[in-house]
Amino acid sequence: MNTYSDFFYMIPEAILVAVLVILFIADFVSAKSNCRKWFNPLACVLMLPVIIAPLLLTDEIHVFGDMYRNTYGVGIVKAILAAGTLIVFIQSKVWAEKSDKEGEFYMLIVSTLLGMFVMLSSGHFLIFFLGLEMASVPMATVVAFDKYRKESAEAAAKYILTATFSSGVMLYGISFIYGLCGTMYFNDIAASLSSPFQPILILGFVFFFSGLGFKLSLVPFHFWTADTYQGAPTTVTGYLSVISKGAAAYTLLIILFHVFGSMREQWQWLMYIVIVLSITIANLFAIRQSELKRFMAFSSISQAGYIMLAAVGTDWNLSATSLLYYVLIYIVANMAVFTIIAVVEQNNGGRTNIDDYDGLYQTNPKLAFLLTLALFSLAGIPPFAGMFSKFFVFMAAAKAGTSWAYAVVFIALINTVVSLYYYLLVVKAMYIKKSDSPLPAFKSDCNTKVALAICTIGIALFGICSYFYEWISASV
């Protein structure tokens, strides 16, 4: 088999490239059109085959000398991320139409998703790094998309500078690993590692982990998160908080288990420290926030800590299933919150302070109710799906069977109570606090209603219907 024919096995990525080309042509030929209300539906329809195709590829694929690999479990991740991107496209219609670069927005988002797909299917550190940068560079562009706001440019500057530094640190760590093992293939590195591990190998792993820690917004690599989330357009913030986080989390899980599995005693301590710091510090800082997008930034840091609890366990199937299930539920809950933030922002002069939600229940009871459901799911309150996702990551972490793992789970459980407190601050603003000038009643556009309907159904059903968890478990 020649190298060129290997490209035909990269079907999800090929479809994304085709979507990118179609969007480019459609944007080019209609650039001078005064009415392009069809463009958003086109982008949404084109995402459907991106969701469906990975679910149909049940065979395991290894091409380019095992530099690219695709399993059914990875296909499930790609389908989940593509579905989350579709929700972003649906709820972004009004904002994207008001911008003068609607086509560029959809193309840049698809470009970042293509990078994440490559990163997920990598079997070689070079392909992994290529996918990571393919996702990072367009992301910095969409963060700066609102060119008339200095906060957006500032957010992009902080994002790209931190991303550049973290990529350099990661590449430095990969060079240590390559210098010691003589290869960058995942399987070959795993086969060459043996105890006792040299200090330079451990140092290389720490540098590598630091780079992915930035993508996941784990403490202490989180400093860019609040400013970037606040300055970026709300639609972009929603995408950044869930889609890129899900891709980075699953990729890190694969590398921890299948590449550095023999070093578990070394990296498990690192995971313990980072998880506890991420959950605890983010929760404490979230309580102090008065701006809702910064509030959700610290919530996102805390949720990243919960997601990575799955990596502490020793059972691959349970860890991978619980992490994927958590990401699935986190996408629908978090996107529901950001969809409501976006529609309120559009009808509130661009303000996103928590005080602006005072008395929201009196004027917009449906939005207040849906936001409450989403926040309760993020907090892990039964019977919403978020409670089940937290339960399974706790169970995966406890599978390690050590006293330290139990201690980390206990600390995470205590922090769940703290997170409930600060999520209730928003609920209190909507239902209890009074305002002299509450937000007036308004009607949401059709796309917002569709996005909220999808997210709310997911919040209600993903936890009740065990089929989804069992389906993910069978796939990984």
LINQUIGI-V585603 format. One record per helix or strand of 3 or more residues. SS is the DSSP state (H for helix, E for strand). FROM is the first residue (numbers start at 1). LEN is the number of residues. If there is no record, write none. Layout:
ss-><SS:SS>
from-><FROM:FROM>
len-><LEN:LEN>
This chain:
ss-><H:H:H:E:E:H:H:H:H:H:H:H:H:H:H:H:H:H:H:H:H:H:H:H>
from-><3:11:38:61:68:72:93:102:125:150:186:199:225:234:261:292:316:354:360:365:385:403:446:467>
len-><7:19:19:3:3:20:6:19:19:32:7:18:7:25:27:21:31:4:4:15:14:29:19:9>
